[in-house]
Amino acid sequence: MRPYFSTLLFCFLFIFSAFTQKNIDRIEPPNWWVDMESKDLQLMVYGQNIGHYKPAIKYDGVDIQQVIRVENPNYLFIDLNLDATVKAGTFDIVFYQREEEVERHSYSLYSRKDNAPYQKGFDTSDILYLITPDRFANGNAKNDELADMREGKDRAFKGGRHGGDIQGIIDNLDYIKDMGFTAIWLNPLLENDMEKYSYHGYSTTDFYKVDPRFGSNEMYQKLAEEADKKGIKLIMDMIVNHCGSFHWWMDDLPMDNWINQWDSYTETNHRKSLLQDPYAATLDKKVFADGWFVPTMPDLNQRNPLMANYLTQNAIWWIEYLGLAGIRMDTYPYPDMDYMTEWTERVMTEYPNFNVVGEEWYLIPSTVSYWQAGKQNRNGYTSALPSLMDFPVQNALVKALTEEESFGTGWIKLYEMLAQDFLYADPYNLVVFPDNHDMSRIFTQLNENYADFKLALTFFLTTRGIPQLYYGTEILMTNPDTDDHGIIRSDFPGGWKGDAIEAASGKGLTDQQKDGQQFLKDLMRWRNDTPTIHDGKLTHFIPKDGVYVYFRYDKSHKYMVILNKNKSDYNLKLDRFSELLSPSENGTDVLSGKKYDFSSGQIQLPVHGALILKVE
């Protein structure tokens, strides 16, 4: 070939490739919906030198309000307004350079599901089942090992991936419903492409993509739909404080302040009282909020308005995509506190009947209550968060059952902790729980005392608030002699082919495990059908002689809950409960059906056990 022909061909191919190659790697959110409360939508466009391009859209009801270029030319942010006339459909975002079209990208707006803005969030009528997906059930062995993921399956390693997935949860929905659970909270399912310890899901590497070892976005949506058919709500575990160090943007950050960076690695001090402390040093508060959890979890900077918008829209996208009934927000106090109010307000504006529960792992109610919506804080901070995890009551319950009774120990710890409810704007909207994925199993915390276990679960399912149980609690799962999270989050028996024990069917369970499972099933099913326990008033009496008594009641019904730690016969005198109990009334144990006559002024209690008496 002659040289000039070669030169011409090279020039042609260069020009052709420049105008045909796709430089856009991603646009996020990947789609949106019409008729949202907020008419603003910000798109983050990522691709080689995309920041040098000029975008244009021709679609009725969609207007570009602003184009934001940042330090890194591989990013472009496009602010759109979707007015009230916009219809569902697909349009092109056309990118120009020097008035010449260089690329176009198809973008879709969808119609919302009927009643989507007013879908009901989880509430006091629900019982939440917390699941760590990798450890629950392996429904699809084909996704256990994927060549393009950094960590493969290693079920023999306590901290490795074991293969549980979304299909495994779908396969067990009938079991979950039959037990009496009405909602499932899943530890994070989004891509977590880290080199090790990736199973827990808290080091997100793509905020819009389900980890393929769990399934796909479509499979997550199928889970939501199948659960909804069975009357089971879905709660998503979210994180806005940090991402994983292998997140796709970490190799090419949009700008220097996209994450909180330090001259040298700085870890958060975890001193949560700092944000309420009137004497706290500014540096200490900065280290708490901007310090990293661990070196592999970059701390996100929500004070950057582009980052803030990205995270908030991501939450709204998942709520709409899945039809969620709630969000559990990880490490709620750690991100920028003003941003968290903004985030929650925007979510609740779009979904007024929604619920969000925040994790504030602190054992003092004055600190936990600080974050609940409606709380009047002395420093003027206003939160919009509806619910919180009730760590103070969880801790007090364990002390109540493991301490000897005295003036200041035993049941009185729980009684006095509940007495602190005056600090909360809405104590009934707190999530109460015996344990979760970050602490020892409740059966272990109670020294594997089965009688105490039943007392504990009776309390959590009859006190005020929204009860949550961790998978396997119903069969007395334990973590003896260790607090290693990999053991706490052990595999659910029967979730893998070939398991010798199958929790769902009862195969291989001990008699005690079967009894515990049936006890909880009976108790939860009764609770589901008893609105008085959901929303009724609570009156409790000072514990005496190892017995704690409280009442749940409304205009129609009254229930007397008696928790007895005594290991020998005990006759409970009824006269001190006279403000809520009459000698002419009788009680029926809601689980056994046994009748109790109050006319004698006393009743004999089951040894080291609980009674839930329907008073009539």
C-alpha positions as CSV (number, residue, x, y, z in Angstrom):
1,M,0.0,0.0,0.0
2,R,1.4,3.4,-0.9
3,P,2.3,5.7,2.0
4,Y,-0.3,8.4,1.3
5,F,-3.0,5.8,1.2
6,S,-1.9,4.5,4.6
7,T,-1.9,8.0,6.0
8,L,-5.4,8.7,4.6
9,L,-6.7,5.4,6.0
10,F,-5.2,6.1,9.4
11,C,-6.7,9.6,9.5
12,F,-10.1,8.2,8.5
13,L,-10.0,5.5,11.1
14,F,-8.9,8.0,13.8
15,I,-11.8,10.4,12.9
16,F,-14.3,7.6,12.7
17,S,-13.3,6.1,16.0
18,A,-13.4,9.5,17.7
19,F,-17.1,9.9,16.7
20,T,-18.2,6.3,17.2
21,Q,-16.4,5.1,20.4
22,K,-18.5,5.3,23.6
23,N,-16.7,7.4,26.2
24,I,-19.5,7.3,28.7
25,D,-18.9,4.5,31.2
26,R,-21.9,5.2,33.4
27,I,-24.7,7.7,34.1
28,E,-26.2,7.6,37.7
29,P,-28.9,7.3,38.7
30,P,-29.4,4.9,35.7
31,N,-33.0,5.9,35.3
32,W,-35.7,7.9,37.2
33,W,-39.5,8.2,37.6
34,V,-42.0,10.8,36.7
35,D,-44.4,12.4,39.3
36,M,-41.8,12.4,42.1
37,E,-42.4,15.0,44.8
38,S,-39.1,16.7,44.0
39,K,-38.8,17.8,40.3
40,D,-35.0,18.1,40.5
41,L,-32.7,15.3,39.3
42,Q,-28.9,15.4,39.2
43,L,-27.1,13.1,36.8
44,M,-23.5,12.1,37.4
45,V,-21.9,11.2,34.0
46,Y,-18.6,9.4,34.0
47,G,-16.4,8.8,31.0
48,Q,-13.1,9.7,29.4
49,N,-12.9,13.5,29.1
50,I,-16.7,13.8,29.3
51,G,-16.4,17.0,31.2
52,H,-15.3,18.8,28.0
53,Y,-18.7,17.9,26.3
54,K,-21.9,19.9,26.2
55,P,-25.0,17.9,26.9
56,A,-28.4,18.6,25.3
57,I,-31.9,17.0,25.8
58,K,-35.0,17.5,23.7
59,Y,-37.9,15.9,25.6
60,D,-41.1,17.6,26.7
61,G,-41.0,18.4,30.4
62,V,-37.3,17.8,30.8
63,D,-35.0,20.9,31.0
64,I,-31.3,21.2,31.8
65,Q,-31.0,23.7,34.6
66,Q,-27.2,23.6,35.1
67,V,-24.1,21.8,33.9
68,I,-21.4,21.4,36.6
69,R,-17.8,20.7,35.6
70,V,-15.4,19.6,38.3
71,E,-11.7,19.2,38.8
72,N,-11.6,15.8,37.1
73,P,-12.6,16.1,33.4
74,N,-13.9,12.6,33.4
75,Y,-17.0,13.7,35.3
76,L,-19.9,15.9,34.4
77,F,-22.9,16.7,36.6
78,I,-26.2,17.6,34.9
79,D,-29.0,19.2,36.9
80,L,-32.4,18.5,35.4
81,N,-35.9,19.8,36.1
82,L,-38.7,17.3,35.4
83,D,-41.9,19.4,35.4
84,A,-45.4,18.2,36.2
85,T,-46.2,17.6,32.5
86,V,-43.4,15.2,31.8
87,K,-44.4,11.7,30.7
88,A,-42.8,8.3,31.1
89,G,-40.6,7.5,28.2
90,T,-37.1,7.4,26.8
91,F,-35.0,10.2,25.4
92,D,-31.4,10.8,24.3
93,I,-28.8,12.8,26.1
94,V,-26.7,14.2,23.3
95,F,-23.2,15.3,23.9
96,Y,-21.5,17.9,21.7
97,Q,-18.0,19.1,21.2
98,R,-17.4,22.2,19.2
99,E,-21.0,22.1,18.0
100,E,-20.4,18.5,16.7
101,E,-22.3,15.6,18.1
102,V,-19.8,13.1,19.6
103,E,-22.0,10.8,21.6
104,R,-25.5,10.1,22.8
105,H,-26.9,8.1,25.6
106,S,-30.5,6.8,26.1
107,Y,-32.2,7.6,29.4
108,S,-35.5,6.4,30.7
109,L,-38.2,7.9,32.9
110,Y,-40.6,5.3,34.3
111,S,-44.1,5.5,35.7
112,R,-44.4,5.0,39.4
113,K,-46.3,2.0,40.8
114,D,-49.8,2.7,42.2
115,N,-49.7,4.4,45.6
116,A,-45.9,4.3,45.6
117,P,-45.6,7.7,47.4
118,Y,-47.8,6.4,50.2
119,Q,-46.6,2.9,50.7
120,K,-46.7,1.9,54.3
121,G,-43.4,1.6,56.2
122,F,-42.7,-0.9,58.9
123,D,-44.3,-0.1,62.3
124,T,-45.3,-1.5,65.6
125,S,-47.5,-4.1,64.0
126,D,-44.4,-5.7,62.4
127,I,-41.8,-8.2,63.6
128,L,-38.5,-7.8,61.7
129,Y,-36.3,-10.8,60.7
130,L,-32.7,-9.7,60.3
131,I,-30.7,-11.7,57.7
132,T,-27.1,-11.8,56.8
133,P,-27.6,-12.9,53.1
134,D,-24.2,-14.7,52.7
135,R,-25.0,-16.9,55.7
136,F,-28.7,-17.6,55.3
137,A,-29.2,-19.9,52.3
138,N,-27.5,-20.8,49.1
139,G,-30.2,-20.9,46.4
140,N,-28.0,-20.7,43.4
141,A,-24.6,-22.4,43.5
142,K,-23.7,-21.0,40.1
143,N,-23.0,-17.6,41.5
144,D,-20.7,-18.8,44.3
145,E,-17.5,-18.3,42.2
146,L,-17.2,-15.5,39.7
147,A,-13.9,-15.0,37.9
148,D,-14.1,-11.2,37.8
149,M,-14.7,-10.8,41.6
150,R,-11.8,-10.5,44.0
151,E,-13.0,-13.0,46.6
152,G,-14.4,-16.4,46.0
153,K,-16.3,-18.9,48.1
154,D,-14.6,-20.4,51.2
155,R,-17.2,-21.9,53.5
156,A,-14.5,-23.4,55.7
157,F,-13.3,-19.9,56.6
158,K,-15.3,-18.2,59.3
159,G,-14.6,-14.8,57.7
160,G,-15.0,-15.9,54.1
161,R,-17.9,-15.9,51.6
162,H,-20.2,-18.9,52.2
163,G,-22.5,-18.6,49.2
164,G,-25.8,-17.4,50.6
165,D,-27.8,-15.4,48.1
166,I,-31.1,-13.7,47.2
167,Q,-32.5,-16.9,45.7
168,G,-31.9,-18.6,49.0
169,I,-34.0,-16.0,50.8
170,I,-36.8,-16.3,48.2
171,D,-36.7,-20.1,48.7
172,N,-37.3,-19.5,52.5
173,L,-40.1,-16.9,52.3
174,D,-42.7,-19.4,53.3
175,Y,-40.7,-20.4,56.3
176,I,-40.3,-16.8,57.3
177,K,-44.0,-16.1,56.9
178,D,-45.0,-19.3,58.7
179,M,-42.8,-18.3,61.7
180,G,-44.8,-15.0,62.0
181,F,-42.3,-12.5,60.7
182,T,-43.9,-9.6,58.7
183,A,-40.7,-7.8,57.5
184,I,-37.2,-8.8,56.6
185,W,-34.2,-6.5,57.1
186,L,-31.3,-7.6,54.9
187,N,-27.6,-6.8,55.6
188,P,-26.3,-5.0,52.5
189,L,-26.6,-6.7,49.1
190,L,-24.8,-4.2,47.0
191,E,-21.6,-4.9,45.2
192,N,-18.8,-5.4,47.8
193,D,-15.8,-6.3,45.5
194,M,-13.2,-6.3,48.3
195,E,-10.2,-8.7,48.5
196,K,-11.3,-10.3,51.8
197,Y,-14.1,-10.2,54.4
198,S,-16.5,-9.0,51.8
199,Y,-19.4,-11.2,52.8
200,H,-20.9,-8.7,55.3
201,G,-21.6,-6.1,52.6
202,Y,-20.6,-2.9,54.4
203,S,-17.8,-1.9,52.0
204,T,-19.9,-0.9,49.0
205,T,-18.0,-0.7,45.7
206,D,-21.1,0.2,43.5
207,F,-24.1,1.9,45.0
208,Y,-26.4,1.0,42.1
209,K,-25.5,-2.7,41.6
210,V,-26.3,-5.8,43.5
211,D,-23.3,-8.0,44.2
212,P,-23.4,-10.7,41.5
213,R,-22.5,-13.3,44.1
214,F,-25.9,-12.5,45.6
215,G,-27.7,-12.2,42.3
216,S,-28.7,-9.2,40.4
217,N,-30.8,-6.0,40.6
218,E,-33.6,-7.9,38.9
219,M,-33.4,-10.7,41.5
220,Y,-33.5,-8.2,44.3
221,Q,-36.7,-6.8,42.7
222,K,-38.1,-10.3,42.4
223,L,-37.5,-10.9,46.1
224,A,-39.4,-7.6,46.9
225,E,-42.3,-8.7,44.8
226,E,-42.4,-12.3,46.1
227,A,-42.2,-11.0,49.7
228,D,-45.0,-8.5,49.1
229,K,-47.2,-11.3,47.8
230,K,-46.8,-13.0,51.1
231,G,-47.4,-9.8,53.1
232,I,-43.8,-9.4,54.1
233,K,-42.2,-6.0,54.0
234,L,-38.6,-5.3,52.8
235,I,-36.1,-3.2,54.7
236,M,-32.8,-2.2,53.0
237,D,-29.6,-1.8,54.9
238,M,-27.9,1.4,53.7
239,I,-24.5,3.1,54.3
240,V,-23.8,6.8,53.5
241,N,-20.8,7.2,55.8
242,H,-18.3,5.2,53.8
243,C,-17.7,3.0,50.8
244,G,-15.2,0.3,50.1
245,S,-11.6,1.1,49.0
246,F,-12.2,-0.7,45.7
247,H,-15.2,1.4,44.8
248,W,-15.0,2.2,41.1
249,W,-14.5,6.0,41.7
250,M,-11.5,5.5,44.1
251,D,-9.1,5.3,41.2
252,D,-10.4,8.4,39.7
253,L,-12.1,10.7,42.2
254,P,-14.3,13.6,40.8
255,M,-12.6,16.1,43.2
256,D,-10.2,16.1,46.1
257,N,-13.0,16.6,48.7
258,W,-15.2,13.8,47.4
259,I,-14.0,11.8,50.4
260,N,-12.6,13.0,53.8
261,Q,-8.8,13.0,53.3
262,W,-6.1,13.5,55.9
263,D,-2.3,14.1,55.7
264,S,-1.9,10.6,57.2
265,Y,-4.4,7.9,57.9
266,T,-6.8,9.0,60.6
267,E,-9.4,6.7,62.2
268,T,-12.6,7.8,63.8
269,N,-12.3,8.0,67.6
270,H,-15.9,6.5,68.0
271,R,-16.6,8.9,70.8
272,K,-20.3,9.4,70.0
273,S,-21.1,11.7,72.9
274,L,-19.0,14.4,71.2
275,L,-21.8,15.7,69.1
276,Q,-23.9,16.5,72.2
277,D,-21.0,17.5,74.4
278,P,-21.2,21.3,75.1
279,Y,-17.5,21.2,76.0
280,A,-16.1,19.1,73.2
281,A,-13.1,20.2,71.2
282,T,-13.6,21.0,67.5
283,L,-10.7,18.7,66.5
284,D,-12.2,15.7,68.4
285,K,-15.6,16.2,66.7
286,K,-13.9,16.4,63.3
287,V,-12.0,13.2,63.9
288,F,-15.2,11.5,64.9
289,A,-17.1,12.6,61.8
290,D,-14.3,12.6,59.2
291,G,-12.1,9.8,60.5
292,W,-12.2,6.5,58.7
293,F,-13.7,3.3,60.2
294,V,-10.9,1.2,58.9
295,P,-8.2,1.7,56.2
296,T,-10.4,-0.1,53.6
297,M,-13.5,2.1,54.2
298,P,-12.9,5.6,52.8
299,D,-15.0,8.2,54.6
300,L,-17.4,10.0,52.3
301,N,-17.7,13.8,52.5
302,Q,-21.4,14.7,52.6
303,R,-20.5,18.4,52.9
304,N,-19.7,18.2,49.2
305,P,-23.1,19.0,47.7
306,L,-22.6,16.7,44.7
307,M,-21.7,13.8,47.0
308,A,-24.7,14.6,49.2
309,N,-27.1,14.7,46.2
310,Y,-25.6,11.4,44.9
311,L,-26.2,9.6,48.1
312,T,-29.7,10.9,48.7
313,Q,-30.9,10.1,45.2
314,N,-29.4,6.7,45.5
315,A,-31.6,6.0,48.5
316,I,-34.7,7.3,46.8
317,W,-33.8,5.2,43.7
318,W,-33.7,2.0,45.7
319,I,-36.9,2.8,47.6
320,E,-38.7,3.3,44.3
321,Y,-37.1,0.4,42.5
322,L,-37.8,-2.1,45.2
323,G,-41.0,-0.7,46.8
324,L,-39.2,-0.7,50.2
325,A,-41.0,-0.4,53.5
326,G,-38.0,1.0,55.3
327,I,-34.3,1.7,55.5
328,R,-31.9,0.7,58.3
329,M,-29.2,3.4,58.2
330,D,-25.8,2.1,59.3
331,T,-23.6,4.3,61.6
332,Y,-26.2,7.1,61.6
333,P,-24.2,9.6,63.7
334,Y,-20.9,9.3,61.8
335,P,-21.7,11.2,58.6
336,D,-22.2,15.0,58.6
337,M,-25.1,15.5,61.1
338,D,-26.7,18.3,59.1
339,Y,-26.6,16.2,56.0
340,M,-28.3,13.4,57.8
341,T,-31.2,15.7,58.6
342,E,-31.4,16.7,55.0
343,W,-31.2,13.1,53.8
344,T,-34.0,12.0,56.1
345,E,-36.2,15.0,55.3
346,R,-35.9,14.3,51.5
347,V,-36.7,10.6,51.9
348,M,-39.7,11.3,54.2
349,T,-41.0,14.1,51.9
350,E,-41.1,11.6,49.0
351,Y,-42.6,8.8,51.2
352,P,-44.6,10.3,54.1
353,N,-45.6,6.9,55.5
354,F,-42.1,5.4,55.2
355,N,-39.8,4.5,58.2
356,V,-36.1,4.8,58.7
357,V,-34.3,3.3,61.7
358,G,-30.8,4.6,62.5
359,E,-28.0,2.7,64.2
360,E,-26.7,4.7,67.2
361,W,-24.9,2.1,69.2
362,Y,-24.8,3.8,72.5
363,L,-26.2,2.6,75.9
364,I,-27.3,6.0,77.2
365,P,-30.8,7.1,76.1
366,S,-30.0,10.8,76.3
367,T,-27.5,10.3,73.4
368,V,-29.7,7.9,71.4
369,S,-32.8,10.1,71.8
370,Y,-30.9,13.1,70.4
371,W,-31.4,11.7,66.9
372,Q,-35.1,11.1,66.9
373,A,-37.4,13.4,65.0
374,G,-39.4,15.7,67.3
375,K,-36.7,15.8,70.0
376,Q,-36.1,19.3,71.3
377,N,-32.3,19.4,71.7
378,R,-30.7,22.1,73.8
379,N,-28.0,22.9,71.2
380,G,-30.7,23.5,68.6
381,Y,-30.0,20.5,66.4
382,T,-33.1,19.2,64.7
383,S,-33.3,15.6,63.4
384,A,-35.8,14.1,61.0
385,L,-35.1,10.4,61.8
386,P,-38.3,8.5,62.8
387,S,-36.7,5.5,64.5
388,L,-33.6,4.2,66.3
389,M,-32.2,0.9,67.4
390,D,-32.8,0.6,71.1
391,F,-29.4,-0.5,72.3
392,P,-29.9,0.8,75.9
393,V,-32.9,-1.5,76.5
394,Q,-31.1,-4.5,74.9
395,N,-28.2,-4.1,77.2
396,A,-30.5,-3.5,80.3
397,L,-32.5,-6.7,79.5
398,V,-29.3,-8.8,79.5
399,K,-28.2,-7.3,82.8
400,A,-31.7,-7.9,84.3
401,L,-31.5,-11.6,83.5
402,T,-27.9,-12.2,84.3
403,E,-27.5,-10.2,87.6
404,E,-28.7,-11.3,91.0
405,E,-31.7,-9.5,92.3
406,S,-31.0,-6.6,94.7
407,F,-32.1,-3.0,95.2
408,G,-29.9,-1.8,92.3
409,T,-29.4,-5.0,90.1
410,G,-31.5,-7.4,88.2
411,W,-34.9,-6.5,86.8
412,I,-34.6,-2.9,88.2
413,K,-32.0,-2.2,85.5
414,L,-34.6,-2.8,82.8
415,Y,-37.4,-1.0,84.7
416,E,-35.3,2.1,85.1
417,M,-34.1,2.0,81.5
418,L,-37.7,2.0,80.3
419,A,-38.3,4.9,82.7
420,Q,-36.0,7.0,80.5
421,D,-38.5,6.9,77.7
422,F,-39.4,10.5,78.6
423,L,-36.3,11.4,76.7
424,Y,-37.6,10.1,73.3
425,A,-40.1,12.0,71.1
426,D,-41.7,8.6,70.2
427,P,-40.4,5.6,72.1
428,Y,-43.0,3.3,70.4
429,N,-41.2,3.8,67.1
430,L,-37.9,2.4,68.5
431,V,-36.7,-1.0,67.3
432,V,-36.2,-3.4,70.2
433,F,-34.1,-6.5,69.7
434,P,-32.4,-9.3,71.7
435,D,-29.3,-9.3,69.4
436,N,-28.1,-8.5,65.9
437,H,-25.3,-9.2,63.5
438,D,-22.7,-7.2,65.5
439,M,-23.0,-8.8,68.9
440,S,-23.1,-12.2,70.5
441,R,-26.2,-14.2,70.1
442,I,-28.8,-13.7,72.8
443,F,-28.6,-17.4,73.9
444,T,-24.9,-16.9,74.4
445,Q,-25.4,-13.5,76.2
446,L,-27.7,-15.3,78.6
447,N,-25.2,-18.1,79.2
448,E,-27.4,-20.6,77.3
449,N,-30.0,-20.5,80.0
450,Y,-33.2,-21.6,78.1
451,A,-35.6,-20.2,80.8
452,D,-33.9,-16.8,80.6
453,F,-34.1,-17.0,76.8
454,K,-37.8,-17.4,76.9
455,L,-38.2,-14.6,79.4
456,A,-36.1,-12.3,77.1
457,L,-38.1,-13.1,74.0
458,T,-41.4,-12.7,75.8
459,F,-40.2,-9.2,76.9
460,F,-39.1,-8.1,73.4
461,L,-42.3,-9.3,71.8
462,T,-44.6,-7.6,74.4
463,T,-42.9,-4.4,75.3
464,R,-43.4,-1.1,73.4
465,G,-41.6,-0.7,70.1
466,I,-40.9,-2.7,67.0
467,P,-39.3,-6.1,67.6
468,Q,-36.5,-7.4,65.5
469,L,-35.0,-10.9,65.7
470,Y,-31.8,-12.1,64.1
471,Y,-31.9,-15.2,61.8
472,G,-31.3,-18.4,63.9
473,T,-32.5,-16.9,67.2
474,E,-35.5,-19.1,66.8
475,I,-33.3,-22.2,67.0
476,L,-31.0,-20.9,69.8
477,M,-28.0,-20.3,67.6
478,T,-24.9,-19.5,69.7
479,N,-21.3,-18.4,69.5
480,P,-19.7,-20.0,72.6
481,D,-16.3,-18.9,73.8
482,T,-15.9,-16.3,71.0
483,D,-17.2,-13.0,69.9
484,D,-15.8,-13.4,66.4
485,H,-18.3,-12.0,63.9
486,G,-17.7,-14.8,61.5
487,I,-19.0,-17.2,64.1
488,I,-21.8,-15.0,65.3
489,R,-23.0,-14.9,61.7
490,S,-22.7,-18.7,61.2
491,D,-24.6,-20.4,58.4
492,F,-28.4,-21.0,58.9
493,P,-28.7,-24.8,59.2
494,G,-30.3,-26.3,56.1
495,G,-29.5,-23.3,53.9
496,W,-26.9,-25.5,52.0
497,K,-27.5,-28.8,50.2
498,G,-26.2,-31.6,52.3
499,D,-26.6,-29.8,55.7
500,A,-27.2,-32.4,58.4
501,I,-29.5,-30.0,60.2
502,E,-32.4,-28.2,58.6
503,A,-33.9,-25.4,60.7
504,A,-36.9,-24.9,58.4
505,S,-38.1,-28.5,58.5
506,G,-36.8,-29.3,62.0
507,K,-34.6,-32.1,60.8
508,G,-31.7,-32.6,63.2
509,L,-32.7,-30.0,65.7
510,T,-32.5,-30.8,69.4
511,D,-35.7,-31.0,71.4
512,Q,-34.8,-27.7,73.0
513,Q,-34.3,-26.0,69.7
514,K,-37.6,-27.3,68.4
515,D,-39.3,-26.1,71.5
516,G,-37.8,-22.7,71.2
517,Q,-38.8,-22.5,67.5
518,Q,-42.4,-23.4,68.3
519,F,-42.5,-21.1,71.3
520,L,-41.5,-18.1,69.2
521,K,-43.8,-19.1,66.4
522,D,-46.8,-19.2,68.8
523,L,-45.7,-16.0,70.4
524,M,-45.2,-14.1,67.2
525,R,-48.4,-15.3,65.6
526,W,-50.3,-14.2,68.7
527,R,-48.6,-10.8,68.6
528,N,-49.5,-10.3,64.9
529,D,-53.2,-10.7,65.8
530,T,-53.1,-8.5,68.9
531,P,-53.2,-4.7,68.1
532,T,-53.1,-3.9,71.8
533,I,-49.5,-5.1,72.0
534,H,-48.7,-3.0,68.9
535,D,-50.0,0.4,70.1
536,G,-51.6,-0.1,73.5
537,K,-50.5,1.9,76.6
538,L,-47.8,0.4,78.9
539,T,-47.8,0.6,82.7
540,H,-45.1,-1.3,84.6
541,F,-44.6,-1.9,88.3
542,I,-41.4,-1.8,90.3
543,P,-39.9,-5.3,90.2
544,K,-40.2,-7.2,93.5
545,D,-38.8,-10.6,94.6
546,G,-37.4,-11.3,91.1
547,V,-40.8,-10.7,89.4
548,Y,-41.4,-7.9,86.9
549,V,-45.0,-7.1,85.9
550,Y,-46.3,-4.8,83.3
551,F,-49.6,-4.2,81.5
552,R,-50.4,-3.5,77.8
553,Y,-53.9,-2.1,77.4
554,D,-56.3,0.0,75.3
555,K,-60.0,0.7,75.4
556,S,-60.9,-2.8,74.3
557,H,-58.3,-5.2,75.8
558,K,-55.9,-5.6,78.6
559,Y,-52.9,-8.0,78.9
560,M,-50.8,-8.6,82.1
561,V,-47.2,-9.7,81.4
562,I,-45.4,-11.4,84.3
563,L,-41.7,-12.2,84.0
564,N,-40.5,-14.4,86.9
565,K,-36.9,-15.2,87.6
566,N,-37.6,-17.4,90.7
567,K,-36.4,-21.0,90.4
568,S,-38.9,-22.2,93.0
569,D,-42.6,-21.8,93.6
570,Y,-43.8,-18.2,94.0
571,N,-47.2,-16.8,94.7
572,L,-47.8,-13.4,93.3
573,K,-50.0,-11.1,95.4
574,L,-52.2,-9.0,93.2
575,D,-53.3,-6.2,95.5
576,R,-50.6,-3.8,94.4
577,F,-51.8,-4.0,90.8
578,S,-55.3,-2.8,91.7
579,E,-55.2,0.3,89.6
580,L,-55.3,-2.0,86.5
581,L,-56.7,-5.3,88.0
582,S,-59.9,-6.2,89.8
583,P,-60.5,-9.3,91.9
584,S,-63.6,-9.9,89.8
585,E,-61.4,-10.3,86.7
586,N,-59.7,-13.5,85.5
587,G,-56.7,-14.1,83.3
588,T,-56.1,-16.6,80.5
589,D,-52.5,-17.4,79.4
590,V,-52.5,-16.6,75.7
591,L,-50.1,-19.4,74.8
592,S,-51.3,-22.3,77.0
593,G,-54.9,-21.4,77.5
594,K,-54.6,-22.0,81.2
595,K,-57.1,-20.0,83.4
596,Y,-56.1,-17.9,86.4
597,D,-58.7,-16.9,89.0
598,F,-57.8,-13.5,90.6
599,S,-60.5,-13.7,93.3
600,S,-58.1,-15.1,95.9
601,G,-55.9,-12.1,95.5
602,Q,-52.9,-14.1,94.4
603,I,-51.8,-16.5,91.6
604,Q,-49.0,-19.1,91.5
605,L,-46.4,-18.4,88.9
606,P,-44.6,-20.9,86.6
607,V,-41.2,-21.5,88.0
608,H,-38.6,-19.3,86.2
609,G,-41.0,-18.5,83.4
610,A,-43.3,-16.0,81.8
611,L,-47.1,-15.5,81.7
612,I,-49.0,-13.3,79.3
613,L,-52.5,-13.1,80.7
614,K,-55.5,-11.8,78.8
615,V,-57.5,-10.0,81.5
616,E,-61.3,-10.3,81.3
